[in-house]
Amino acid sequence: MHFATSEDEWDFSGRDIRLADALGGVLALTLEALDARAQVEQERDQALAVLDVAGTPFAVSDPLATDIYLNDAAGRLLADVIDREEPLHRLLARPVAGGSASRRIAVELATGERAVIHGHVRPVNDDDGALVAVLELERERPGIAPGQLAVLTPREQEVAVLLVDGLANREIAERLVLSRHTVSQYVKQIYRKLGVESRVALARRLLG
């Protein structure tokens, strides 16, 4: 860059102009990238807010952060999981191929039960490697003791298993495509054959 003889003027050479143009182009690209990233982050925050309002448990990993973010619903869902940070890091540690993935991690609960965390994982965006996982927790259920259903008909056995699973008569009717009255009659027959008078007693009997 050369100074003109007059103190009030600048004399720009062709090289200076080309350099200024190049710097202007770099600045424009930088601002455009920042705007795009801000838009992506805004869209991400809006999507996570929708999940939060809906009460959906989710976790978010960020390569720049040491901790995994859990929303309140996820915190409640995983409250009984022992050392939950370790399985969550395993769930969210690997990149996702093909846009999304479904992963399962076995865990132990404070009650001594076994359970499995299901994570439906996808990238937050394509740039920073952050992942979001919608979470489910499947508790291990004890099986019905062998031979306990032998005195029941096949249909009564189906109803009995659903009763032990905690379904109401209405839900059993919908599941098996029966009327509520028919389900009620099956329940009475099951109670009579197994010598119980309530769902609690039935569960105790069938789960040994």
KEFI-578319 format. One line per 3 residues: number of its first residue (from 0); their letters; for each residue y, x, z of N, C-alpha, C, O. Coordinates in pm, 1 decimal. Each point is the difference from the previous one (the first is absolute). Last residue first. Example, Ala and Ser with C-alpha at 12.3 -4.5 7.8 and 13.67 -1.06 7.14 Angstrom:
KEFI-578319
1) SA) -225.0:1285.0:708.0:119.0:82.0:6.0:109.0:-77.0:73.0:110.8:50.9:16.9 ~ -682.8:-21.9:-23.9:119.0:-89.0:0.0:120.0:90.0:0.0:-1.9:103.6:66.5 $
END
This chain:
KEFI-578319
207) GLL) -6693.8:-4483.8:4077.9:-87.2:68.6:94.8:73.0:53.5:120.1:-61.7:60.2:87.9 ~ 203.3:-336.2:-478.0:34.3:141.9:-1.7:-74.9:80.1:104.7:20.5:120.5:14.6 ~ -74.8:-596.6:-59.3:-34.2:59.9:-128.1:30.4:149.9:-6.3:-65.8:73.9:-73.3 $
204) RRA) 167.1:-331.7:472.0:-142.7:-12.8:-31.5:-35.3:77.6:-127.7:-98.7:73.6:-2.9 ~ 550.4:-104.5:136.2:-74.9:83.8:94.2:-149.8:0.9:-33.0:-67.0:103.0:6.4 ~ 347.3:-389.1:-252.7:24.0:139.7:-35.2:-77.9:92.8:91.0:-58.0:98.4:-45.8 $
201) LAV) 43.9:-558.6:143.2:-73.0:28.0:-124.4:17.1:148.3:-38.2:-96.9:66.3:-37.0 ~ 340.9:-231.7:401.3:-140.9:15.5:36.1:-83.3:32.6:-123.5:-95.5:77.4:7.8 ~ 546.4:-170.8:-80.4:-11.8:123.4:78.5:-145.2:27.0:35.8:-48.4:112.5:-13.0 $
198) RSE) 156.2:-517.2:-199.1:5.5:112.8:-92.8:-16.5:133.1:73.7:-65.8:91.8:-48.9 ~ -158.9:-522.4:275.8:134.0:40.0:-44.2:-9.6:116.6:-97.2:-105.1:62.6:-14.2 ~ -272.2:-263.5:244.2:90.8:-114.6:0.8:140.7:36.1:-47.5:88.9:-85.1:1.9 $
195) VGL) -665.0:232.3:-50.6:134.6:39.1:44.4:92.3:-120.3:-11.0:-33.7:-100.7:-62.3 ~ -452.9:177.6:-86.6:19.1:-25.0:142.7:134.2:46.9:52.4:8.4:51.8:111.4 ~ -217.7:-60.9:-570.2:13.8:128.1:69.4:30.2:-16.0:148.9:12.2:98.8:72.4 $
192) KRY) -67.9:-478.9:-365.6:-115.3:85.8:-24.9:6.6:131.1:78.8:-103.2:53.4:40.9 ~ 471.1:-361.3:-17.5:-121.8:-58.1:59.2:-118.7:94.3:-16.0:-74.0:23.1:95.6 ~ 488.1:95.2:-296.4:9.4:5.5:146.5:-130.5:-48.1:64.0:-51.4:61.4:93.5 $
189) IQK) 85.1:-106.5:-556.8:-11.3:141.0:38.2:2.6:14.0:151.7:-82.7:70.0:58.5 ~ 159.4:-496.1:-242.5:-141.0:38.5:-14.1:-21.9:144.7:43.0:-100.7:31.9:63.4 ~ 544.1:-193.5:-72.2:-77.0:-65.7:106.7:-147.5:40.0:-4.9:-61.6:26.4:103.2 $
186) VYQ) 339.5:121.8:-452.3:34.3:69.2:125.0:-79.0:-59.5:116.6:-52.4:73.7:83.6 ~ 20.9:-281.3:-505.3:-72.5:127.9:3.1:24.7:72.7:132.2:-91.9:56.9:59.0 ~ 336.8:-448.2:-137.0:-140.5:-31.3:26.0:-84.9:127.7:5.6:-89.4:11.9:83.8 $
183) SVT) 541.1:29.7:-203.7:-10.4:-39.6:140.2:-144.8:-32.6:37.7:-45.4:34.6:109.1 ~ 145.1:51.1:-559.5:4.4:123.6:79.3:-15.3:-31.8:148.3:-70.9:70.1:72.2 ~ 105.5:-433.7:-361.8:-128.2:68.2:-19.2:-5.9:127.8:81.5:-101.8:30.2:62.1 $
180) HRS) 507.8:-265.4:-69.2:-101.0:-75.9:74.8:-135.8:69.6:-10.8:-71.6:11.9:99.4 ~ 431.4:150.4:-353.0:12.0:38.7:141.4:-105.6:-71.3:84.5:-52.9:56.5:95.8 ~ -65.1:42.0:-606.7:96.4:-81.8:72.5:5.4:46.3:145.5:-94.0:62.1:49.7 $
177) LVL) -19.0:290.5:-442.4:-62.3:-112.0:72.0:109.9:-85.5:61.5:115.2:42.3:9.4 ~ -129.4:420.6:-244.6:20.4:-119.9:-82.1:-79.7:-116.5:58.5:-82.5:-61.0:-68.0 ~ 147.2:511.9:255.1:-131.8:-41.1:-48.9:4.5:-124.2:-88.6:-103.6:-50.2:-43.7 $
174) REA) 506.7:240.7:232.5:-76.1:116.2:-47.2:-131.5:-43.4:-65.1:-39.2:54.1:-103.4 ~ 318.5:-379.1:312.4:60.2:49.6:-124.1:-83.2:113.7:-59.0:-19.5:7.0:-121.4 ~ -114.1:-177.2:537.8:-17.6:-103.5:-102.7:56.2:47.3:-134.0:-62.0:-20.2:-104.4 $
171) IER) 133.9:289.3:479.6:-140.3:7.7:-42.5:-26.5:-101.3:-110.8:-70.1:29.7:-96.8 ~ 489.6:-39.8:299.4:-12.6:119.0:-84.2:-142.9:17.0:-50.9:-21.8:41.3:-113.9 ~ 110.4:-393.9:418.2:69.9:-24.5:-126.3:-16.4:117.8:-95.8:-24.2:-19.3:-119.1 $
168) NAL) -143.3:60.2:560.7:-82.1:-88.7:-82.5:64.0:-26.2:-136.4:-68.6:-2.6:-102.2 ~ 207.5:462.2:321.3:1.6:-137.9:46.5:-85.5:-85.7:-93.2:-32.3:41.5:-111.3 ~ -38.9:500.5:203.4:57.7:-101.4:-88.3:-6.6:-138.2:64.2:-97.4:-33.8:67.1 $
165) GDV) -70.9:481.6:99.6:122.6:-59.5:51.4:63.7:-105.1:-87.7:112.2:-42.8:27.3 ~ -541.8:310.8:-44.8:114.7:71.3:-56.7:132.8:-61.2:43.0:105.8:56.2:-28.4 ~ -512.9:-263.0:146.6:11.4:124.6:75.9:118.1:82.3:-50.8:63.2:72.0:77.4 $
162) LLV) -167.5:-461.5:-313.5:46.7:-35.7:134.0:22.6:125.4:84.2:100.8:11.9:69.7 ~ -297.1:37.6:-489.1:143.5:-23.3:-12.5:61.0:-43.4:133.1:115.3:31.8:29.1 ~ -582.4:26.6:-52.1:65.3:129.9:-21.1:151.7:-16.5:-8.4:74.5:81.5:54.6 $
159) AVE) -336.7:-473.6:-28.6:-2.4:74.2:126.2:71.8:134.1:-12.4:75.9:38.9:88.8 ~ -141.9:-308.9:-476.3:102.0:-56.5:88.6:8.1:79.6:129.4:109.7:26.3:49.2 ~ -447.7:92.4:-349.9:131.0:29.7:-58.0:111.6:-48.8:91.6:96.8:71.7:25.4 $
156) QER) -535.3:-185.1:92.8:24.3:143.0:22.0:137.2:40.1:-55.4:73.2:75.6:63.9 ~ -228.5:-509.8:-143.5:43.1:14.7:139.2:28.9:146.1:32.3:91.5:30.3:76.5 ~ -273.9:-124.4:-497.6:137.4:-47.9:7.3:54.7:11.8:142.2:116.0:36.8:18.5 $
153) PTL) -574.1:80.6:-89.6:92.0:92.2:-69.0:146.1:-44.8:7.9:87.9:83.3:22.1 ~ -384.3:-249.6:380.2:-16.4:-11.2:-145.4:97.3:98.3:-67.0:94.3:46.6:63.9 ~ -282.4:60.4:434.6:98.3:-79.5:-73.1:-35.4:-7.4:-147.9:-65.7:89.1:-53.9 $
150) VAL) -161.7:173.0:399.2:-25.9:-143.4:23.7:94.4:-89.8:-79.4:-15.3:-122.1:1.8 ~ 47.7:608.5:-10.0:-126.2:-43.9:-60.5:-23.4:-149.8:14.9:-61.7:-61.8:-86.8 ~ 425.8:384.1:233.3:27.7:-114.1:-87.6:-126.9:-63.6:-55.7:7.1:-92.7:-80.6 $
147) QGP) -4.4:483.7:367.7:73.2:-104.2:72.6:24.1:-124.0:-84.2:19.3:-108.8:54.3 ~ -235.5:540.0:-189.0:-83.9:-109.7:46.8:74.4:-112.1:68.2:-58.5:-105.3:25.1 ~ 290.0:583.9:-35.4:-107.6:-45.7:-87.8:-80.6:-113.8:63.7:-29.6:2.4:119.5 $
144) AIG) 550.0:74.9:3.9:-131.0:54.8:36.4:-109.3:-57.1:-90.5:-0.5:-119.8:-28.5 ~ 507.4:184.8:-131.6:-78.5:-101.9:69.7:-140.2:55.0:24.0:-62.2:55.5:-90.5 ~ 476.3:291.4:53.9:-82.9:-90.0:-78.6:-72.5:-101.5:85.7:-19.0:19.3:120.1 $
141) PRE) 515.8:222.7:-34.5:-143.2:12.2:30.8:-79.6:-101.0:-80.8:46.3:-111.7:-23.2 ~ 419.9:318.9:-152.8:-56.3:-113.8:73.5:-146.5:25.9:30.8:-74.8:46.9:-85.7 ~ 548.7:254.1:-24.7:-145.1:-7.8:-17.8:-53.9:-113.9:85.5:24.1:-4.3:120.6 $
138) REL) 477.8:14.4:-331.5:-77.5:37.1:117.9:-148.9:-17.0:-28.3:-42.4:-93.3:-68.3 ~ 488.7:182.8:-247.5:-125.3:-75.9:8.1:-80.5:50.8:118.8:-47.7:113.5:0.5 ~ 584.4:-110.2:-203.2:-92.7:58.5:96.5:-121.7:-90.3:11.4:11.8:-116.6:37.4 $
135) ELV) 420.6:243.4:-409.8:-85.5:-100.1:62.3:-92.0:73.3:97.3:-33.2:116.7:-20.9 ~ 529.9:-9.6:-288.4:-113.0:28.6:88.2:-75.3:-125.2:44.4:58.4:-106.9:18.0 ~ 273.8:353.1:-426.0:-14.8:-127.0:70.5:-132.5:7.5:75.8:-103.4:32.7:-58.2 $
132) AVL) 419.7:385.6:-115.7:-132.7:-60.0:11.5:10.1:-131.2:77.3:48.9:-2.8:113.0 ~ 260.8:409.7:-407.4:0.5:-114.3:90.1:-139.4:-61.5:-1.3:-62.6:-10.8:-105.5 ~ 311.3:526.4:-21.1:-99.4:-104.4:-20.7:22.0:-113.1:99.7:45.5:23.1:112.1 $
129) AGD) 223.7:441.7:-368.4:-15.6:-91.3:113.7:-98.9:-111.0:-35.9:-6.2:-43.9:-114.9 ~ 176.1:411.7:-178.1:-132.3:7.4:60.0:-20.8:-89.6:120.3:-105.9:6.1:62.5 ~ 500.7:55.7:-380.8:-2.8:81.0:122.1:-136.0:5.2:69.6:-11.8:64.7:104.1 $
126) DDN) 117.9:-299.0:-547.2:67.1:128.8:9.9:-34.3:81.9:124.0:-26.2:119.7:-10.8 ~ -87.4:-589.7:-162.4:-70.5:104.3:-75.4:50.8:140.9:27.3:-51.2:96.0:-57.5 ~ 41.3:-516.4:420.7:58.7:19.8:-132.3:-70.5:118.6:-64.6:-91.9:57.0:58.8 $
123) VPR) -108.8:-257.0:307.1:127.3:-69.1:18.9:82.4:10.6:-127.4:60.4:-98.0:-43.5 ~ -607.3:107.2:33.3:120.8:82.3:14.0:123.4:-86.3:25.3:10.7:-111.5:-50.9 ~ -490.9:-63.5:220.9:66.7:21.2:-128.3:123.1:87.7:22.9:52.8:4.2:111.2 $
120) VHG) -534.2:-245.9:150.9:100.7:105.6:-10.0:58.8:7.0:-140.3:-71.5:-12.5:-99.5 ~ -214.8:-277.2:486.0:25.4:-22.3:-142.4:123.5:83.7:-33.3:112.7:-40.1:28.9 ~ -491.5:65.9:387.4:134.6:24.9:-48.8:8.7:-21.7:-149.3:-71.4:64.9:-76.5 $
117) HIV) -248.6:-172.3:554.2:9.2:-10.6:-145.2:145.8:24.8:-39.3:90.9:-61.7:55.5 ~ -410.2:190.6:392.7:134.0:-28.0:-53.4:-9.9:-2.7:-152.1:-42.8:97.0:-62.5 ~ -343.8:-192.0:457.4:36.4:67.9:-124.0:141.6:-41.7:-37.9:31.9:-118.8:-4.3 $
114) ARE) -366.7:158.4:487.5:75.6:-82.1:-94.8:28.6:83.8:-124.2:-24.5:120.6:-3.1 ~ -264.7:-151.4:526.8:27.9:69.3:-124.6:74.9:-95.7:-92.6:-17.0:-121.6:8.4 ~ 10.9:126.4:557.0:-51.8:-55.5:-125.0:30.5:93.9:-116.8:89.3:84.5:7.5 $
111) GTA) 63.5:-29.2:450.8:-130.5:58.8:-27.8:-62.3:-51.6:-128.1:-103.1:51.1:-43.9 ~ 550.4:-144.1:231.5:-103.2:-82.0:63.8:-139.4:59.5:-15.6:-95.9:-50.1:58.7 ~ 485.3:233.0:-270.3:5.1:28.3:143.2:-105.0:-78.9:77.1:-37.9:38.8:110.6 $
108) LEV) -61.6:81.5:-624.7:99.4:-75.6:75.5:-7.4:34.4:148.6:-100.9:50.9:48.7 ~ -19.2:219.5:-539.7:-53.3:-49.7:126.8:113.3:-68.3:75.9:113.5:47.6:0.0 ~ -218.8:41.4:-562.3:73.9:36.3:121.3:-72.4:-55.0:122.3:-91.3:-81.9:-10.5 $
105) AIR) 59.9:183.7:-577.0:-64.8:-47.2:122.7:77.0:51.4:121.5:42.3:115.5:3.6 ~ 138.4:-218.0:-515.4:-15.8:106.0:99.6:-62.0:-61.6:125.8:55.0:-94.0:57.4 ~ 54.1:-7.6:-627.6:-55.5:-46.4:126.9:-19.9:119.7:92.6:-53.3:103.4:-40.3 $
102) RSA) 347.8:-275.6:-448.8:-67.5:100.5:81.3:-43.8:-59.2:133.4:60.8:-93.9:51.4 ~ 139.7:-7.2:-591.1:-44.0:-67.0:122.0:-84.5:100.0:79.3:-99.4:51.9:-51.0 ~ 520.8:-12.0:-344.5:-135.5:31.7:44.9:-29.1:-80.2:125.6:91.1:-38.6:73.3 $
99) SGG) 285.4:120.9:-536.6:-34.0:-55.0:130.9:-143.7:37.5:33.5:-77.1:41.9:-86.3 ~ 316.9:143.9:-302.2:97.1:-95.5:53.1:-31.7:-56.7:135.4:92.4:-30.4:75.4 ~ -335.3:378.8:-344.8:-8.3:-131.2:-63.7:88.5:-105.3:62.0:-18.7:-118.8:-26.3 $
96) AVP) -99.9:513.6:341.2:-18.5:4.8:-145.2:-6.1:-142.6:-54.2:-60.6:-88.4:60.7 ~ 280.0:337.4:398.7:-67.5:-118.2:-54.8:-6.6:13.0:-150.6:102.7:15.3:-66.2 ~ -85.3:377.4:484.7:73.4:-73.0:-104.6:-83.6:-116.2:-53.1:-122.7:0.9:9.9 $
93) RAL) 39.3:167.4:494.3:-29.4:36.8:-138.8:87.1:-78.9:-97.4:33.4:-115.8:25.2 ~ -15.8:56.3:460.7:16.6:142.4:-29.2:-10.9:32.0:-147.3:66.2:92.3:-47.6 ~ -107.7:-512.0:337.7:116.7:16.8:-86.0:19.8:144.4:-46.8:105.8:34.1:-52.9 $
90) LRH) -469.5:-177.1:341.4:12.3:-113.3:-92.1:107.9:25.7:-105.3:-12.8:-41.5:-115.2 ~ -50.4:345.6:472.7:-109.3:9.9:-96.3:10.5:-109.3:-106.0:-29.4:22.7:-117.4 ~ 332.2:-35.4:470.4:30.1:114.7:-85.2:-109.7:18.6:-104.6:28.7:33.4:-115.0 $
87) LPE) -99.1:-362.4:437.3:105.7:-41.1:-91.3:39.4:113.9:-93.7:25.7:-22.9:-118.2 ~ -344.6:100.8:465.8:-54.8:-77.4:-112.3:106.8:-46.6:-98.6:-27.5:-11.8:-119.4 ~ 189.4:255.2:497.0:-93.2:80.5:-80.2:-62.9:-81.3:-113.1:3.6:45.1:-114.5 $
84) ERD) 285.0:-254.7:440.1:72.4:84.5:-95.1:-94.5:75.0:-93.1:26.1:11.9:-119.7 ~ -169.3:-291.9:497.2:14.9:-64.2:-130.9:71.1:87.5:-102.6:-17.1:-20.9:-120.1 ~ -229.4:43.8:592.8:58.9:106.8:-82.3:24.2:-47.5:-143.3:-51.0:58.8:-95.3 $
81) IVD) -204.2:-424.3:305.5:14.7:127.4:69.3:52.6:105.5:-97.6:-51.7:15.2:-110.7 ~ 128.9:-563.1:103.0:-67.6:110.0:-69.6:28.1:131.6:72.9:115.6:33.7:25.7 ~ 65.6:-484.2:75.7:-120.6:41.1:72.6:-72.5:117.3:-64.8:-102.5:45.0:51.4 $
78) ALL) 506.1:-243.4:-241.4:30.5:35.2:139.2:-121.1:53.8:75.0:14.9:85.8:87.0 ~ 80.2:-249.1:-562.4:-70.8:123.9:32.2:18.5:43.0:145.4:-28.4:114.3:35.8 ~ 231.8:-516.5:-215.6:-134.8:-0.5:-56.7:-81.2:119.7:48.3:-119.4:-12.5:27.3 $
75) RGA) 581.1:-22.6:85.1:-82.8:-94.2:76.8:-144.4:3.3:-48.2:-93.1:-3.4:80.5 ~ 402.2:264.8:-316.9:-12.4:51.0:136.3:-87.0:-89.8:86.4:-81.5:48.4:78.6 ~ 196.7:-188.3:-511.8:-102.3:104.4:-3.9:-21.4:59.2:138.8:-112.8:31.5:37.7 $
72) ADN) 456.1:-347.0:-86.3:-129.4:-66.8:-21.6:-113.2:102.0:-1.7:-107.2:-25.8:54.7 ~ 556.2:181.7:-29.0:-45.3:-60.3:126.1:-137.1:-64.2:-14.3:-83.2:9.9:90.2 ~ 174.5:390.5:-423.5:83.2:-112.1:41.2:-60.9:-66.3:123.2:-109.2:37.6:42.6 $
69) LYI) 70.9:490.6:-181.8:-73.0:-126.1:12.7:100.3:-110.4:30.9:86.8:17.4:85.6 ~ -92.2:530.2:-290.9:72.3:-117.8:48.2:-91.9:-121.5:1.1:-67.6:-28.4:-98.9 ~ -42.8:571.8:160.7:-18.9:-114.3:-89.1:71.9:-120.4:60.2:-14.5:-28.9:118.8 $
66) DTA) 140.9:571.5:-45.2:-63.5:-120.4:51.6:-13.3:-105.6:-108.7:80.9:-6.4:-92.6 ~ 128.4:428.6:7.4:-125.2:36.3:67.4:-76.4:-123.3:46.1:-122.7:4.2:9.3 ~ 460.9:55.6:-453.3:-2.2:-40.0:141.4:-135.3:34.3:61.4:-102.6:-3.6:-67.9 $
63) LPD) 213.9:67.6:-397.7:104.9:71.7:70.9:3.4:-33.0:148.5:75.8:61.3:75.3 ~ -379.2:-272.4:-392.2:-30.7:143.0:8.8:102.8:79.9:78.5:-31.7:107.3:51.4 ~ -96.9:-622.6:32.2:104.0:72.1:-72.8:-29.4:148.0:13.8:-6.6:50.5:112.1 $
60) SVA) -244.0:-576.6:-38.8:0.6:144.9:19.2:107.4:61.5:-87.2:20.8:-42.1:-113.8 ~ -139.3:-470.9:345.6:64.2:76.9:-106.8:-5.4:147.2:36.7:38.4:38.8:110.4 ~ -290.1:-558.5:10.2:37.0:134.2:42.0:59.1:72.6:-119.7:-40.3:-23.0:-114.0 $
57) FPT) -59.8:-531.8:293.1:-0.1:106.6:-98.9:43.7:131.1:63.1:66.6:2.4:103.4 ~ -193.2:-578.1:-26.0:-7.4:134.2:58.2:0.9:106.1:-110.0:-80.0:-7.0:-93.3 ~ 311.8:-493.7:82.7:-108.4:79.5:-58.0:-3.0:138.3:64.8:101.9:69.0:-0.2 $
54) GAV) 206.6:-467.5:54.8:-94.9:35.8:105.0:-118.0:80.6:-50.4:-104.6:4.4:64.9 ~ 516.7:-174.6:-294.6:-122.9:-78.1:-16.4:-103.9:32.3:106.9:-104.6:-64.7:5.9 ~ 512.6:306.7:-26.6:31.8:-139.6:33.8:-125.3:-86.7:-8.2:-16.9:-92.7:79.2 $
51) DLV) -24.0:539.7:-218.0:25.3:-6.9:144.6:25.2:-143.6:43.5:-55.7:-46.2:99.6 ~ 8.8:143.1:-558.8:-128.6:11.8:69.5:18.2:-17.1:149.7:-80.5:-65.0:66.8 ~ 471.7:80.2:-321.3:-73.0:-124.6:-28.0:-135.1:1.6:71.5:-38.5:-99.2:61.7 $
48) ALA) 293.8:490.8:-46.4:59.0:-103.4:85.6:-70.1:-133.9:-19.3:-21.3:-73.9:96.1 ~ -94.6:434.3:-373.2:-55.1:18.5:134.5:55.8:-104.8:96.2:-69.9:-46.2:90.1 ~ 243.5:50.1:-527.1:-141.0:-38.9:-2.7:-63.1:12.6:138.2:-75.1:-88.1:42.1 $
45) QDR) 518.7:237.4:-97.1:-6.2:-145.5:-11.0:-144.6:-48.5:2.5:-31.4:-99.4:65.5 ~ 112.7:562.8:-73.3:36.9:-56.4:130.2:-6.2:-152.2:-2.2:-39.7:-61.7:98.8 ~ -34.8:289.3:-505.0:-109.1:25.8:95.0:29.9:-65.0:134.7:-85.5:-66.5:58.5 $
42) EQE) 420.9:53.8:-383.4:-108.6:-91.2:-35.9:-118.2:17.1:95.1:-63.2:-97.8:40.0 ~ 419.8:397.2:10.4:42.8:-135.1:36.6:-109.7:-102.0:-29.2:-27.1:-87.9:81.8 ~ -39.4:532.1:-216.8:-8.8:-10.6:145.5:41.2:-139.3:47.0:-58.8:-54.4:93.4 $
39) VQA) 105.1:151.0:-550.2:-141.6:-4.0:36.0:-16.0:-17.9:150.6:-81.9:-80.0:45.3 ~ 516.7:142.9:-205.9:-50.4:-131.6:-39.1:-146.2:-15.5:37.3:-41.0:-104.9:49.7 ~ 244.4:521.4:19.5:53.8:-97.5:95.2:-50.9:-139.9:-32.3:-30.1:-78.0:90.4 $
36) RAD) -77.8:420.8:-387.9:-75.5:14.7:124.8:47.7:-100.4:104.5:-80.0:-58.0:73.4 ~ 314.1:78.2:-480.4:-134.1:-54.4:-22.2:-81.9:7.7:128.0:-71.4:-94.5:33.7 ~ 498.5:290.0:-29.2:11.2:-145.3:-9.0:-137.8:-63.6:-16.0:-29.7:-101.3:63.3 $
33) LAE) 53.8:567.3:-73.6:26.8:-48.8:136.0:9.7:-151.8:1.0:-51.2:-65.3:91.0 ~ 6.7:277.1:-506.1:-124.5:10.2:75.9:18.2:-53.0:141.8:-87.6:-67.9:53.4 ~ 469.1:94.8:-325.6:-90.5:-103.3:-51.0:-131.2:0.2:77.4:-52.3:-106.2:33.9 $
30) LTL) 363.5:443.5:57.6:47.0:-127.9:52.7:-90.3:-114.5:-45.5:-27.1:-93.0:75.9 ~ -62.5:517.9:-251.4:-25.9:-1.1:144.1:40.3:-133.0:61.0:-74.6:-58.0:78.9 ~ 174.0:137.4:-531.5:-143.4:-21.4:18.9:-35.0:-8.3:147.5:-83.6:-80.9:40.3 $
27) ALV) 528.2:187.4:-151.2:-29.8:-138.9:-38.5:-147.6:-31.7:21.2:-33.9:-107.2:50.0 ~ 176.9:550.9:19.4:50.3:-88.3:105.4:-32.7:-145.7:-31.0:-39.7:-75.6:88.8 ~ -62.4:396.5:-415.5:-89.0:15.1:115.7:42.9:-93.8:111.8:-84.0:-64.1:63.2 $
24) GGL) 363.9:84.9:-439.6:-127.1:-65.1:-31.5:-97.7:6.1:114.8:-67.1:-98.7:30.1 ~ 476.0:328.3:6.3:22.0:-144.3:5.8:-127.3:-77.1:-28.8:-27.5:-102.3:62.6 ~ 23.0:567.9:-109.8:6.0:-36.6:141.6:21.6:-150.1:16.5:-56.3:-62.3:90.1 $
21) ADA) 68.9:232.1:-526.6:-135.3:11.3:54.6:-3.3:-42.1:146.3:-89.1:-73.7:42.2 ~ 507.9:96.1:-259.1:-79.7:-111.9:-52.3:-140.6:1.0:59.4:-53.2:-104.7:37.0 ~ 333.7:465.9:63.1:44.9:-120.7:69.1:-79.8:-122.0:-45.1:-37.6:-84.7:81.0 $
18) LRI) -40.9:488.4:-303.1:-50.0:7.2:137.2:38.0:-125.0:78.4:-81.1:-55.7:73.9 ~ 255.3:107.9:-507.5:-144.6:-26.8:-5.5:-61.6:0.8:139.7:-86.5:-82.1:30.4 ~ 536.7:201.4:-66.3:-16.0:-142.6:-29.2:-147.9:-36.7:-4.3:-41.0:-103.0:53.5 $
15) DRG) 160.2:554.9:-3.1:32.6:-76.5:120.7:-23.4:-148.9:-21.6:-49.8:-69.5:88.6 ~ 3.4:355.6:-456.6:-110.3:20.4:95.6:22.8:-80.1:127.1:-92.8:-59.4:54.8 ~ 430.8:74.3:-384.3:-112.0:-84.2:-42.7:-116.7:11.0:96.0:-69.5:-98.4:25.1 $
12) SFD) 538.9:200.0:191.7:-69.6:50.4:-116.5:-111.0:-97.2:-37.7:-30.5:-91.5:76.5 ~ 510.4:0.8:187.6:-145.1:-8.3:5.7:-59.3:55.3:-129.2:40.1:-39.2:-109.5 ~ 437.9:68.2:401.0:-53.3:28.3:-133.0:-152.2:3.8:10.2:-56.4:98.4:47.9 $
9) WED) 496.9:-334.5:237.0:-126.9:72.7:4.4:-50.2:18.7:-141.7:14.6:-88.3:-84.5 ~ 503.8:5.8:336.5:-101.9:-33.2:-96.8:-124.9:81.7:24.5:5.0:110.2:54.7 ~ 425.5:-69.2:179.7:-26.1:-144.2:1.8:-112.8:-39.4:-94.2:-29.7:-119.0:-10.3 $
6) EST) 218.1:568.5:66.0:-66.6:-35.8:125.6:-39.4:-147.4:2.0:-81.3:-40.2:83.2 ~ 121.3:361.4:-529.6:78.7:-93.6:79.0:-77.8:-38.8:123.1:-120.1:-25.3:-9.2 ~ -88.4:307.9:-291.3:120.2:70.9:41.8:89.8:-89.4:82.3:72.0:48.7:87.1 $
3) AFH) -597.0:-144.8:-68.7:104.6:2.7:-102.5:120.1:76.6:51.2:11.2:26.9:119.6 ~ -537.8:50.9:29.3:126.2:-62.3:37.3:100.1:9.8:-114.1:7.6:102.4:-67.8 ~ -569.0:-125.7:51.0:118.5:86.0:-15.2:124.9:-77.5:38.9:13.4:-118.0:-32.4 $
0) M) -594.0:136.4:93.6:118.4:-86.7:0.0:123.2:90.1:0.0:7.1:95.9:76.9 $
END
